[in-house]
Amino acid sequence: MARHRLAQPEPIATSQRMRRLMWNIVWTLLYRTSPTPLHGWRRTLLRAFGASIAGGAHPYPRARIWAPWNLRMGLNSCLADDVDCYCVAPVTLGRHATVSQYTYLCSASHDYTQMAMPLMAAPINIEDEAWVAADVFIGPGVTVGHGAIVGARSTIIADVPAWHVVAGSPPRQLGTRPVFERP
């Protein structure tokens, strides 16, 4: 899997700041307060702000999404309660991918090699059938491969190969999963 280079995002325009303000209002009043079973309602709200959300996706009401226009959720994917999706760069969940509670998807950091420490961003990809367990940190530019599992409380700053099971900080490989195809 290719490692993404962190890229310095463009300065935030006033229109982007207004878009973020509007989303924060909608998230606070309409998204966060919606009953848990109303995934369709939350999909509609996310789509209204530019997210690409497939049918059957499960965005939970307490999932914090920084910029929905940078979120892509595949068929039957899940973004659980209390996930913090800091999607300065695109964050993609593949088909049947699950991101469990308290996980932090962080698509940006700062370039500490420069005095001004500018913001740097790179996409995060959680591929089809992958499962990110509870309270995991996923850093910018990371791909969690097809069918991979990341154990609870792990810190992931490098790609996880397809069908591998990893856990820890730093993560270590615990094994592999059998490759299967969904009907």
Buried (B, 14 or more C-beta within 10 A) or exposed (E): BEEBEBBEBEEEEEEBEEBBEEBEEBBEEBBBEBEEEEBEBBBEBBEEBEBBBBEBBBBBBEBBBBBBBBBBBBBBBBBBBBBBBBBBBBBBBBBBBBBBBBBBBBBBBEEEEEEEEEBBBBBBBBBBBBBBBBBBBBBBBBBBBBBBBBBBBBBBBEBBBBBBBBBBEEBEEEEBBEEEEEE
